[in-house]
Amino acid sequence: MTLKNTIIFFESLNRKATKKSEIKVYNKFIDILSKLENRTFNANEIKSIEMELDDLNLKSNPDNKNKFYKKALSKFEDYLKEVFSLTTKGHYINASVSLGILFGVVLGVVIGERFEKAIGLSIGISIGMFIGVFIGKRLDAKAKATGNLL
C-alpha cells in the first residue's frame, strides 16, 4: 500500500466516521503519512514503509474500528521511532509527564511521612509533573532540531 493510497483510504474513512475518537485517529494517521510523503527517503526506505503499512492490514474490516486503528497507529509510530528515529509532536512530553507522575507519587509518599499524606502526594505529583514537562520539552526540542520530528 503506497503512502498516497493509504492517505486516500484514511480520508475516505474519515468522511464516513461519526465518532470523534475515530476521526482523531484517522486525522493523526493522515497527518503522519502526509509528513512522511513530504520527507525525502530513498527507494529502499519507501519500500520499507510501504511494507510496514501492508503488514498492518489496514484494509481489513474489523469489528471495533477505533480500537483496531488506534493499535495500528501505535505500531506504526513505534516502527517509525525504531527504524527512522522519527517521533510525533509531544511524544517525549507525554512519556516524561507519565514517568514524572509515577516518581512524584513515590516522592509524595516520602514527603507525606513527614507531613499529612494528602499534602505530600499532591506536592510530589506536582513536582513530578513539572520535572516531566521540563524534560519532555527539552527532548522534543532536541528531536525538532535534529529533524526527527514529524
C-alpha positions as CSV (number, residue, x, y, z in Angstrom):
1,M,0.0,0.0,0.0
2,T,1.6,3.3,-1.1
3,L,1.6,6.4,1.1
4,K,-0.7,8.2,-1.3
5,N,-3.2,5.2,-1.4
6,T,-3.1,5.0,2.4
7,I,-3.8,8.7,2.8
8,I,-6.8,8.4,0.4
9,F,-8.0,5.3,2.3
10,F,-7.9,7.2,5.7
11,E,-9.6,10.3,4.1
12,S,-12.5,8.1,3.0
13,L,-12.7,6.5,6.4
14,N,-12.6,10.0,7.9
15,R,-15.6,11.1,5.8
16,K,-17.7,8.1,6.9
17,A,-16.8,8.3,10.6
18,T,-19.2,9.7,13.1
19,K,-17.3,9.2,16.4
20,K,-14.8,11.9,17.5
21,S,-12.3,9.3,18.7
22,E,-12.3,7.6,15.3
23,I,-11.9,10.9,13.4
24,K,-9.0,11.8,15.7
25,V,-7.1,8.6,14.9
26,Y,-7.8,8.9,11.2
27,N,-6.5,12.5,11.2
28,K,-3.4,11.5,13.1
29,F,-2.7,8.8,10.5
30,I,-3.3,11.3,7.7
31,D,-1.0,13.8,9.3
32,I,1.8,11.4,9.8
33,L,1.5,9.9,6.3
34,S,1.4,13.4,4.7
35,K,4.5,14.4,6.6
36,L,6.3,11.2,5.5
37,E,5.3,11.9,1.9
38,N,6.9,15.3,2.1
39,R,10.2,13.9,3.5
40,T,13.0,12.6,1.3
41,F,13.5,8.9,1.5
42,N,15.5,6.6,-0.7
43,A,13.7,3.8,-2.6
44,N,14.5,1.2,0.0
45,E,13.2,3.3,2.8
46,I,9.9,4.0,1.0
47,K,9.6,0.3,0.2
48,S,10.2,-0.5,3.9
49,I,7.5,2.0,5.0
50,E,5.0,0.6,2.4
51,M,5.7,-3.0,3.6
52,E,5.0,-1.9,7.2
53,L,1.7,-0.4,6.0
54,D,0.8,-3.7,4.3
55,D,1.7,-5.6,7.4
56,L,-0.7,-3.5,9.4
57,N,-3.5,-4.9,7.3
58,L,-5.4,-1.6,7.3
59,K,-8.0,-2.6,4.7
60,S,-9.4,-5.4,6.8
61,N,-12.9,-4.9,8.2
62,P,-12.5,-5.1,12.0
63,D,-15.5,-5.2,14.4
64,N,-14.1,-2.4,16.6
65,K,-12.6,0.1,14.1
66,N,-11.4,2.6,16.7
67,K,-9.5,0.0,18.7
68,F,-8.0,-1.6,15.6
69,Y,-6.8,1.6,14.0
70,K,-5.6,3.0,17.3
71,K,-3.5,-0.1,17.8
72,A,-2.2,0.1,14.2
73,L,-1.3,3.8,14.7
74,S,0.7,2.9,17.8
75,K,2.5,0.1,15.9
76,F,3.3,2.4,13.0
77,E,4.6,5.1,15.3
78,D,6.8,2.6,17.1
79,Y,8.1,1.4,13.7
80,L,9.0,4.9,12.7
81,K,10.7,5.6,16.0
82,E,12.7,2.3,15.9
83,V,13.7,2.3,12.2
84,F,14.0,6.0,11.3
85,S,14.2,7.7,14.8
86,L,11.1,9.8,13.9
87,T,8.7,10.9,16.6
88,T,5.5,12.8,16.6
89,K,5.0,16.2,18.2
90,G,4.6,15.8,22.0
91,H,5.9,12.3,22.2
92,Y,8.5,13.0,24.8
93,I,6.3,15.3,26.8
94,N,3.6,12.6,27.1
95,A,6.1,9.9,28.1
96,S,8.1,12.1,30.6
97,V,4.9,13.5,32.3
98,S,3.7,10.0,32.9
99,L,7.1,9.0,34.4
100,G,7.2,12.2,36.4
101,I,3.8,11.5,37.9
102,L,4.9,8.0,38.8
103,F,8.0,9.1,40.5
104,G,6.1,12.1,42.0
105,V,3.8,9.6,43.8
106,V,6.8,7.9,45.4
107,L,8.2,11.3,46.3
108,G,4.8,12.3,47.7
109,V,4.7,9.2,50.0
110,V,8.2,10.1,51.3
111,I,7.1,13.7,51.9
112,G,3.7,12.5,53.3
113,E,5.6,10.7,56.1
114,R,6.8,14.0,57.5
115,F,3.6,15.9,56.9
116,E,0.0,15.0,56.0
117,K,-0.2,12.2,53.4
118,A,-2.6,14.1,51.1
119,I,-0.4,17.2,51.0
120,G,2.7,15.1,50.4
121,L,1.1,13.3,47.5
122,S,-0.2,16.4,45.9
123,I,3.2,18.1,46.2
124,G,5.0,15.0,44.9
125,I,2.8,14.7,41.9
126,S,3.1,18.4,41.1
127,I,6.9,18.3,41.3
128,G,7.0,15.1,39.2
129,M,4.7,16.7,36.5
130,F,6.8,19.8,36.4
131,I,10.1,17.9,36.0
132,G,8.4,15.6,33.4
133,V,7.2,18.6,31.3
134,F,10.6,20.3,31.6
135,I,12.5,17.1,30.4
136,G,9.9,16.3,27.7
137,K,10.0,19.8,26.2
138,R,13.8,19.6,26.0
139,L,13.7,16.2,24.3
140,D,11.0,17.4,21.9
141,A,13.1,20.5,21.1
142,K,16.1,18.3,20.5
143,A,14.2,16.0,18.2
144,K,12.9,19.0,16.2
145,A,16.4,20.5,16.0
146,T,17.8,17.2,14.6
147,G,15.0,16.9,12.1
148,N,13.5,13.8,13.6
149,L,10.1,15.3,14.4
150,L,7.1,14.6,12.2
